[in-house]
Amino acid sequence: MICGVDEAGRGPLAGPVVAAAVILDPARPIVGLADSKKLSAGRREKLAIEIREKALAWCVAEASVEEVDAINILQATLLAMQRAVAGLLLTRLTPLEVLIDGNRCPQLDLPARAIIGGDATVAEISAASILAKTVRDAGMLDLHARYPQYGFDRHKGYGTVAHLEALRLHGPCAVHRSSFAPIRDLLR
């Protein structure tokens, strides 16, 4: 059994970083798994439902904006990954190896390996990528309902021209990452 792990939300100026851990069931293959960034939002949503139904185990976890600002985005990403793997282990399934998308592994009590571009080449990591992205996007829609002036429903917190203009007009809110340069500069 292999566990795939990936994250969503390292680059945005707002919102949490979200990670997912997935153990797929070889007896129940899922057609169309790919890097979440290469899929349409509708396709991601359909695959996310199928992953939840067919995977042997899965867990999604996050690190908050406050944690991102306190320990930096890399450490917060690794923390979210640790939490996702820990939650997956509560199912009492223990993978033989944890495959992490990227070039760094979180501290785990299991054999782990980082795979650059793993979200495009390893089905378990692709599945984790899809779950992390769909959960984070849904969370950003919730934040849009609370803070509509920023347009989180469109850019999901990324530093687009529209988002930067909204920041200039309204200033940052509680879900902006104050440790990120554009926000930090506005808070000076």
PEKAGI-V540490 format. One record per pair of residues at least 6 apart in sequence whose C-alpha atoms are under 7 Angstrom apart, sorted by the first residue. I is the first residue (numbers start at 1). J is the second residue. If there is no record, write none. Layout:
BEGIN
I & J
I & J
END
This chain:
BEGIN
1 & 23
1 & 95
1 & 96
2 & 23
2 & 95
2 & 96
2 & 97
2 & 98
3 & 21
3 & 22
3 & 23
3 & 95
3 & 97
3 & 98
3 & 99
3 & 124
4 & 21
4 & 22
4 & 23
4 & 98
4 & 99
4 & 100
4 & 124
4 & 125
4 & 128
5 & 20
5 & 21
5 & 22
5 & 81
5 & 99
5 & 100
5 & 101
5 & 125
5 & 128
6 & 19
6 & 20
6 & 21
6 & 100
6 & 101
6 & 125
6 & 128
6 & 129
7 & 18
7 & 19
7 & 20
7 & 129
7 & 132
8 & 17
8 & 18
8 & 19
8 & 132
8 & 133
8 & 136
9 & 16
9 & 17
9 & 18
10 & 17
10 & 73
11 & 158
12 & 157
12 & 158
12 & 159
13 & 157
13 & 158
13 & 159
13 & 176
13 & 177
13 & 180
14 & 157
14 & 175
14 & 176
14 & 177
15 & 65
15 & 140
15 & 157
15 & 175
15 & 176
16 & 62
16 & 63
16 & 64
16 & 65
17 & 62
17 & 63
17 & 64
17 & 77
18 & 61
18 & 62
18 & 63
18 & 80
18 & 132
18 & 136
19 & 60
19 & 61
19 & 62
19 & 80
19 & 81
19 & 84
19 & 132
20 & 59
20 & 60
20 & 61
20 & 81
20 & 84
20 & 128
20 & 129
20 & 131
20 & 132
21 & 58
21 & 59
21 & 60
21 & 84
21 & 85
21 & 88
21 & 128
22 & 55
22 & 57
22 & 58
22 & 59
22 & 124
22 & 127
22 & 128
23 & 55
23 & 56
23 & 57
23 & 58
23 & 124
24 & 55
24 & 56
24 & 124
25 & 54
25 & 55
25 & 56
28 & 54
33 & 123
33 & 126
33 & 127
34 & 119
34 & 120
34 & 126
35 & 119
35 & 120
35 & 126
35 & 129
36 & 44
36 & 126
36 & 129
36 & 130
36 & 133
44 & 130
44 & 134
45 & 134
48 & 130
48 & 131
51 & 127
57 & 88
57 & 91
58 & 88
59 & 84
59 & 87
59 & 88
60 & 84
60 & 132
61 & 80
61 & 83
61 & 84
62 & 80
63 & 76
63 & 77
63 & 79
63 & 80
65 & 175
65 & 177
67 & 76
68 & 76
69 & 177
69 & 178
69 & 179
78 & 106
81 & 106
82 & 106
82 & 108
97 & 110
97 & 111
97 & 112
98 & 110
98 & 111
98 & 112
98 & 113
99 & 112
99 & 113
99 & 114
99 & 115
100 & 113
100 & 114
100 & 115
101 & 114
101 & 115
101 & 116
101 & 117
101 & 118
101 & 119
101 & 125
102 & 114
102 & 115
102 & 116
102 & 117
103 & 114
103 & 115
103 & 116
104 & 114
105 & 112
105 & 113
105 & 114
118 & 125
119 & 125
119 & 126
119 & 129
120 & 126
137 & 156
140 & 152
140 & 153
140 & 156
141 & 152
141 & 153
143 & 152
144 & 151
144 & 152
144 & 153
149 & 166
150 & 163
150 & 166
151 & 163
171 & 186
172 & 183
177 & 183
178 & 184
END
